[in-house]
Amino acid sequence: MGGQTKGKKKSKARRKDPRSNEGSGLAGLSPQDRMKLKMQEKAKKKTAEKYTVEQLLEKTEECMDSLEFEMAGRFCQRALEVEPDNLLTLDLLGHIHSELGDTQRAKEVFLHAVQLSPEEGHSKYMSLGQIHTGQEAVQYYTKGVQILLCMLEKHAQATAGAGAEAAASPLQDSGSEIPIARHVCVAYCSVAEIYFTDLCMEERAGDQCREAIERALTYQPDNPEALQLMASYLFSTEKNQEGKEYLMRSVDAWLPALKQSEAPPSREDIEEEHTQSDIPPYESRITTAKLLIEAEEYEQATQTTYSASIEESETIEVEMRMKIVSRLTAFTTITTRWKQQITGEQEMQDKITQI
């Protein structure tokens, strides 16, 4: 008779070994966290397929230029998800966090960049110097200067080998339009300011301050901020005449060009000029105005304060400074006329006596 049909064996569903996720980094995560991580991976792949890192960074810089830092942070974060160790992305993200006031996250980003590339790229060290204070800040600035000086040395060697054509080309830093020598000067100015403030009570603080300013002027002899810092140092050591000479050199380096413009420059114009030329930032110009008042150069003080008032028209300090300068100028004018009148009367009296 017909044989019995053999029943098919039902295949049992294999239970997934939870240990199989260990290699993917999912071990120990809750189901919700695993789902979130998988969604992030999908979003990362989608972003990588749709945009390149270069396109995302271009969008980041556009948003930064228009001061849309929150949107810039989003584009930058997406770029970092595609290339987590991209140094340019980390540098931009650190600056975005700084602009948004998140100093701690900015610090973490810059320190991560230091771990990835400790001997290349000065920008992260300069940013860490701004975030920190005291001796820590000096150490970060010093490390940044070391990297810049190595770049200067390499450029000098390349120039010597390439000849006059290379010597005529501008000295650039990783695509930046600002010469390396200016970066070195600014870094030394930052160190000098720390010895002026945070470390002013340290032993040899004055000597360290002057040494930093002199080094800054070695790399950029006509830098207005460095000249103004030297003037401040000399005034603080009661060398007023020498300090006044440096102060007037500082003002002459930028104020005449600003005065020659046909129309008063806007705040945006001044900010753009500051990034492209030697016009000092707002804080430096306010300090210059204070020193000019101390040096009794009231006309220059008025013009310097006016340039700052354009940029920060609502600042109470600028308004007060303008009033002080105006009153001092009026007082000086009256005093000068009074002295001239007394001198004239004295000369007349002498003539009468002679007759």
C-alpha positions as CSV (number, residue, x, y, z in Angstrom):
1,M,0.0,0.0,0.0
2,G,1.1,3.6,-0.3
3,G,3.7,4.7,2.0
4,Q,2.9,7.2,4.7
5,T,3.7,10.8,3.9
6,K,6.5,12.1,5.9
7,G,5.6,15.2,7.9
8,K,7.8,18.3,7.2
9,K,9.9,19.4,10.0
10,K,9.0,22.9,11.1
11,S,12.1,25.0,11.2
12,K,12.3,26.8,14.5
13,A,13.2,30.5,14.3
14,R,16.6,31.1,15.6
15,R,16.9,33.4,18.5
16,K,19.3,36.3,17.9
17,D,22.3,36.1,20.1
18,P,22.5,39.4,21.9
19,R,26.2,39.1,21.9
20,S,26.2,39.5,18.1
21,N,25.8,43.3,18.7
22,E,28.9,43.6,20.7
23,G,31.1,44.3,17.7
24,S,28.7,47.0,16.5
25,G,28.8,48.9,19.7
26,L,25.2,48.2,20.5
27,A,25.8,45.9,23.5
28,G,24.4,47.1,26.7
29,L,22.1,49.7,25.0
30,S,18.4,49.8,25.6
31,P,16.1,49.1,22.6
32,Q,15.3,52.8,22.4
33,D,19.0,53.8,22.4
34,R,19.7,51.1,19.7
35,M,16.9,52.5,17.6
36,K,18.2,56.1,18.0
37,L,21.7,55.0,17.1
38,K,20.5,53.2,13.9
39,M,18.5,56.3,12.9
40,Q,21.5,58.5,13.3
41,E,23.6,56.1,11.2
42,K,20.9,56.2,8.5
43,A,20.8,60.0,8.6
44,K,24.6,60.1,8.4
45,K,24.5,57.9,5.3
46,K,21.8,60.0,3.7
47,T,23.7,63.2,4.4
48,A,26.9,61.7,2.9
49,E,24.9,60.7,-0.2
50,K,23.3,64.1,-0.6
51,Y,26.1,66.6,0.4
52,T,29.8,66.4,0.5
53,V,31.8,67.7,3.5
54,E,33.0,70.6,1.4
55,Q,29.4,71.7,0.6
56,L,28.4,71.4,4.2
57,L,31.3,73.5,5.3
58,E,30.6,76.1,2.6
59,K,27.0,76.4,4.0
60,T,28.5,76.6,7.5
61,E,30.8,79.6,6.6
62,E,27.9,81.3,4.8
63,C,25.8,81.2,7.9
64,M,28.7,82.4,10.1
65,D,29.2,85.3,7.7
66,S,25.6,86.3,8.2
67,L,25.8,85.7,12.0
68,E,23.4,82.8,11.9
69,F,25.5,80.7,14.3
70,E,22.8,78.2,15.3
71,M,22.2,77.2,11.7
72,A,25.9,77.2,11.1
73,G,26.3,74.8,14.0
74,R,23.8,72.4,12.4
75,F,25.6,72.3,9.1
76,C,28.9,71.9,10.8
77,Q,27.6,69.1,13.0
78,R,26.4,67.2,9.9
79,A,29.8,67.6,8.3
80,L,31.4,66.2,11.5
81,E,29.1,63.2,11.4
82,V,30.4,62.4,7.9
83,E,34.1,63.0,8.8
84,P,34.5,62.9,12.6
85,D,38.2,63.7,12.5
86,N,38.1,66.6,10.0
87,L,40.3,69.3,11.6
88,L,38.7,72.2,9.6
89,T,35.3,71.1,10.7
90,L,36.4,70.9,14.4
91,D,37.9,74.3,14.2
92,L,34.7,75.9,12.8
93,L,32.5,74.1,15.3
94,G,34.7,75.3,18.2
95,H,34.4,78.9,17.0
96,I,30.6,78.5,16.6
97,H,30.3,77.2,20.2
98,S,32.4,80.2,21.3
99,E,30.1,82.6,19.5
100,L,27.0,81.0,21.0
101,G,28.6,81.4,24.5
102,D,29.1,77.7,25.1
103,T,32.7,77.9,26.3
104,Q,32.8,74.4,27.7
105,R,31.7,72.7,24.4
106,A,34.1,74.9,22.5
107,K,36.9,73.9,24.8
108,E,36.1,70.2,24.3
109,V,36.1,70.5,20.5
110,F,39.4,72.4,20.4
111,L,41.1,69.9,22.8
112,H,39.8,67.0,20.6
113,A,41.5,68.7,17.7
114,V,44.7,69.0,19.7
115,Q,44.6,65.2,20.4
116,L,44.2,64.5,16.7
117,S,46.9,66.9,15.5
118,P,49.1,68.4,18.3
119,E,51.9,69.7,16.0
120,E,49.9,71.2,13.2
121,G,47.4,74.1,13.1
122,H,47.9,77.1,15.3
123,S,44.3,78.3,15.4
124,K,43.1,75.8,18.0
125,Y,45.8,76.9,20.4
126,M,45.0,80.5,20.0
127,S,41.3,79.8,20.7
128,L,42.2,77.8,23.8
129,G,44.4,80.7,24.9
130,Q,41.3,83.0,24.7
131,I,39.2,80.5,26.6
132,H,41.7,80.0,29.5
133,T,43.3,82.6,31.8
134,G,46.6,83.1,33.5
135,Q,49.5,80.7,32.9
136,E,47.4,78.1,31.1
137,A,46.5,80.8,28.5
138,V,50.2,81.7,28.1
139,Q,51.1,78.1,27.5
140,Y,48.5,77.7,24.8
141,Y,49.5,80.9,23.1
142,T,53.2,79.9,23.3
143,K,52.4,76.5,21.6
144,G,50.5,78.3,18.9
145,V,53.5,80.6,18.3
146,Q,55.9,77.7,18.1
147,I,53.8,76.2,15.3
148,L,53.6,79.6,13.5
149,L,57.4,80.0,13.8
150,C,57.9,76.5,12.3
151,M,55.8,77.6,9.4
152,L,57.8,80.8,9.0
153,E,61.0,78.7,8.9
154,K,59.6,76.3,6.3
155,H,58.5,79.2,4.2
156,A,61.9,80.9,4.4
157,Q,63.6,77.6,3.3
158,A,61.1,77.2,0.4
159,T,61.7,80.8,-0.6
160,A,65.5,80.4,-0.5
161,G,65.1,77.3,-2.8
162,A,62.5,78.8,-5.1
163,G,64.1,82.2,-5.7
164,A,62.7,85.7,-6.0
165,E,59.3,84.6,-7.5
166,A,58.4,82.7,-4.3
167,A,59.7,85.5,-2.2
168,A,57.3,87.9,-3.8
169,S,54.3,85.7,-3.0
170,P,52.4,86.5,0.2
171,L,53.0,84.4,3.2
172,Q,49.8,82.4,3.9
173,D,48.6,80.0,6.6
174,S,46.4,77.1,5.4
175,G,44.5,79.2,2.9
176,S,44.1,82.2,5.3
177,E,44.5,85.6,3.7
178,I,46.2,87.0,6.8
179,P,50.0,86.7,6.8
180,I,51.6,84.4,9.4
181,A,53.7,87.3,10.8
182,R,50.5,89.1,11.8
183,H,49.3,86.0,13.7
184,V,52.6,85.8,15.5
185,C,52.3,89.5,16.4
186,V,48.7,89.1,17.7
187,A,49.6,86.1,19.8
188,Y,52.5,87.9,21.5
189,C,50.1,90.9,22.1
190,S,47.7,88.5,23.8
191,V,50.5,87.2,26.0
192,A,51.5,90.7,26.9
193,E,47.9,91.6,27.9
194,I,47.8,88.5,30.3
195,Y,50.9,89.8,32.1
196,F,49.2,93.2,32.2
197,T,46.1,91.7,33.9
198,D,45.9,88.1,35.2
199,L,49.6,87.7,36.0
200,C,50.4,91.3,36.9
201,M,51.4,90.3,40.4
202,E,53.7,87.5,39.2
203,E,57.5,87.9,39.6
204,R,59.0,89.7,36.6
205,A,55.5,90.3,35.1
206,G,56.6,93.7,33.8
207,D,59.7,92.3,32.1
208,Q,57.7,89.4,30.6
209,C,55.1,91.9,29.4
210,R,57.7,94.2,27.7
211,E,59.5,91.2,26.2
212,A,56.2,89.9,24.6
213,I,55.4,93.4,23.1
214,E,59.0,93.7,21.7
215,R,58.6,90.3,20.1
216,A,55.3,91.3,18.6
217,L,56.8,94.5,17.1
218,T,59.7,92.4,15.7
219,Y,57.2,90.6,13.5
220,Q,55.0,93.6,12.7
221,P,56.7,96.9,13.6
222,D,53.7,99.0,12.6
223,N,50.9,97.0,14.2
224,P,48.6,99.5,16.0
225,E,47.7,97.1,18.8
226,A,51.3,96.3,19.6
227,L,52.3,99.9,19.5
228,Q,49.4,100.8,21.8
229,L,50.3,98.1,24.2
230,M,53.9,99.4,24.4
231,A,52.5,102.9,25.0
232,S,50.3,101.5,27.9
233,Y,53.3,99.7,29.4
234,L,55.4,102.9,29.2
235,F,52.7,105.0,30.7
236,S,52.4,102.5,33.6
237,T,56.1,102.8,34.2
238,E,55.9,106.6,34.2
239,K,57.9,106.9,30.9
240,N,55.2,109.2,29.5
241,Q,57.1,110.9,26.7
242,E,58.3,107.7,25.3
243,G,54.9,106.2,25.7
244,K,53.3,109.2,23.9
245,E,55.6,108.5,20.9
246,Y,54.5,104.9,20.6
247,L,50.9,106.0,21.1
248,M,51.0,108.6,18.2
249,R,52.6,106.0,16.0
250,S,49.8,103.6,16.8
251,V,47.1,106.2,15.9
252,D,48.9,107.3,12.8
253,A,48.9,103.7,11.5
254,W,45.1,103.6,11.1
255,L,43.3,106.8,11.9
256,P,44.3,109.0,8.8
257,A,43.0,106.3,6.4
258,L,39.7,106.2,8.3
259,K,39.4,110.0,8.2
260,Q,40.0,110.2,4.4
261,S,36.8,108.3,3.6
262,E,34.2,110.6,2.0
263,A,31.3,109.3,4.1
264,P,31.4,108.1,7.7
265,P,32.0,104.3,7.7
266,S,29.3,102.0,9.0
267,R,29.9,99.4,11.7
268,E,30.0,96.6,9.0
269,D,32.7,98.6,7.1
270,I,34.9,99.0,10.2
271,E,34.5,95.3,11.0
272,E,35.5,94.3,7.4
273,E,38.4,96.8,7.5
274,H,39.6,95.3,10.8
275,T,39.8,91.8,9.3
276,Q,41.6,93.0,6.2
277,S,43.8,95.8,7.5
278,D,45.3,97.2,10.7
279,I,42.3,99.0,12.2
280,P,42.3,98.0,15.9
281,P,39.2,96.4,17.4
282,Y,36.7,98.4,19.4
283,E,38.2,97.6,22.8
284,S,41.7,98.6,21.7
285,R,40.4,101.9,20.3
286,I,38.7,102.7,23.6
287,T,42.0,102.1,25.4
288,T,43.8,104.3,22.9
289,A,41.3,107.1,23.5
290,K,41.9,106.9,27.3
291,L,45.7,107.1,26.7
292,L,45.2,110.1,24.3
293,I,43.3,111.9,27.1
294,E,46.1,111.1,29.5
295,A,48.6,112.5,26.9
296,E,46.4,115.6,26.5
297,E,45.9,114.9,22.8
298,Y,42.3,115.8,22.9
299,E,41.6,116.2,19.2
300,Q,43.0,112.7,18.4
301,A,41.1,111.3,21.4
302,T,37.8,112.8,20.0
303,Q,38.4,111.3,16.6
304,T,39.3,107.9,18.1
305,T,36.3,107.9,20.3
306,Y,34.1,108.9,17.4
307,S,35.3,105.9,15.4
308,A,34.4,103.6,18.3
309,S,31.0,105.3,18.7
310,I,30.1,104.3,15.1
311,E,30.6,100.7,15.9
312,E,29.0,100.7,19.4
313,S,26.7,103.7,19.3
314,E,24.6,102.5,22.3
315,T,27.5,101.8,24.6
316,I,27.4,104.1,27.7
317,E,31.2,104.1,28.0
318,V,31.6,105.6,24.5
319,E,29.0,108.3,25.3
320,M,30.7,109.2,28.5
321,R,34.1,109.3,26.8
322,M,32.8,111.6,24.1
323,K,31.5,114.0,26.8
324,I,34.7,113.9,28.7
325,V,36.8,114.6,25.6
326,S,34.5,117.4,24.5
327,R,34.8,119.1,27.9
328,L,38.5,118.7,28.1
329,T,38.9,120.1,24.6
330,A,36.8,123.1,25.5
331,F,38.8,123.6,28.7
332,T,42.1,123.4,26.8
333,T,40.9,126.0,24.3
334,I,39.9,128.4,27.0
335,T,43.1,127.8,28.9
336,T,45.2,128.4,25.7
337,R,43.4,131.7,24.9
338,W,43.8,132.8,28.5
339,K,47.6,132.1,28.4
340,Q,47.8,134.0,25.1
341,Q,46.0,136.9,26.6
342,I,48.3,137.0,29.6
343,T,51.3,136.7,27.4
344,G,50.1,139.6,25.2
345,E,49.4,141.8,28.2
346,Q,52.9,141.0,29.6
347,E,54.5,141.9,26.3
348,M,52.6,145.2,26.3
349,Q,53.6,145.9,29.8
350,D,57.3,145.2,29.0
351,K,57.1,147.6,26.0
352,I,55.6,150.4,28.2
353,T,58.3,149.8,30.8
354,Q,61.0,150.1,28.1
355,I,59.5,153.4,26.8
